[in-house]
Structures are given as C-alpha cells and as structure tokens.
Amino acid sequence: MQKLAAGNWKMNGLAASLAEIEALATAHPTPGCDILICPPATLLSRVSDAALGTSVQTGAQDCHPKDSGAHTGDISAAMVRDAGGAFVIVGHSERRADHGEDDALVRAKAEAAHDAGLIAIVCVGETLEQREAGRTLEVVGGQVAGSLPDDATAEDTVIAYEPVWAIGTGKVPTTDEIALVHADIRARLTARFGADGEGMRIIYGGSVKASNAAEIFAVPNVDGALVGGASLKAADFGGIVDAL
Ligand code: PEP
C-alpha cells in the first residue's frame, strides 16, 4: 500500500506560505509516498492551484456534515472538493475538544466527505488520563467503531492514531506502544471491513519529526504520518517524506 505523509497546518499559514508548497513539490518530484498538505480553509484554493500537476495533494482540516445551508463559518465537503482538495481531516482531537465533536458527528462528516468524493482522514486517540488509567485500547477502539461509516473502504478512508498527549508536546509513545495500538486498530478494521480493513491506511500522529520518522515508520501497521508543527516548513516536512 502507498504510504501517506499528511501535513496539518492547523491555524497557521498566510499567502507567503505558498512558497513552502513550491519548495516541497520541487524537492520531491517523484516521492515514494503520497504527500498531502491540509492548509487552513482560507488558503486551500491557492495551495491547490500551486500544487496542481505536482506530487503534492491537498485537503481541508474539517468539513460540515451537510452539503450547504445556514451554517455560518463552516465549509462543506463539496466546497473542499470545489477548492481542489482531495482529502479532509475529521475528528481531530482539537476539534473534539474545542468544538465538542463526538463520534456520531465525526462519522457524519466522514460520510459527507465520501459523498463528495473525498478521502476522509478519521482521527482517534486517547488522552493522558485515559492512557494512565489503562484505557487506551478501549477508548481508541470505541472511537474507531463510532467514527467510521459502515461503507468505508481502503480507498476512501484513512485512520490517524494520534495520542492527544503526544500532539504538539514533543512526547512520543514508544515504538512498542504505537505497535500495540496500530495492531489493535488493524484487527478491528479487518473484523469489520474484511479486505478493505486490511488495506485501510493507519497513520500515526503526534510530534513526528524528521529525526524520529524512520523509527516510527518501521513499526508494523504504521502506514504514514499526520504531522502538525513539522509540516509547516518544506525542509522539515521533506525530511519526513524522505523517511517513508
Ligand atoms: C496534529 O496536528 O495532528 C499533530 C500530530 O501535531 P504535531 O505533529 O505538531 O504533534
């Protein structure tokens, strides 16, 4: 399966950041993995134009479950597609925490993404409190069960395992800990989706950088990375792409 290096710019990036897309594409004309950048919605159209015809694909960081309507400030999956995006991140822990998003809403967003022809990157992950209580597999398993549409396929869905305590903190689980969670997710996906579950990409996110990427990518069932801070600069993200 083709691995995925996905960058989530979060609420970062102005027009000047377009230079990073050009630099990333120029440095990686024929990468050994899929490269994805999810800029803020304000930049999606321009980033998609800059990435057209290059190795870089684009996506959004969220979408509304409805196609259109009276939802001030939201964007729909159809709008993401219209702006040139091929992917959308749903259920990122910052949205679950800051906007009270639950599994049912995340699932509805993933369904909307699929209906619009987008690949949904569905994020799951435990908090530090849940990990310390020994509840990691239960929590992550519950999120996987509740956040994925029944007709998800290997082509239209990616799972991002992102321990909340590892995001933006510089803390990373051990490779054994990552292996355990990814193997558990894989078993659940295979039990529910059969061959599609075997082929669905499970990417790791949480303080991935060029210096730890190779070690993380060597873990079984790690099919790429979702990267926040280290995706903002082409030189940093390029080091992660090179490790895949
Ligand atoms: C993220 O935003 O999904 C993320 C993993 O952030 P960081 O790489 O900065 O930890």
Residues whose N, C-alpha, C, O or C-beta is under 5 A from the ligand:
A	BS01	PEP	N8 A166 I167 G168 T169 G205 G206 S207 V208 L226 V227 G228 G229 A230
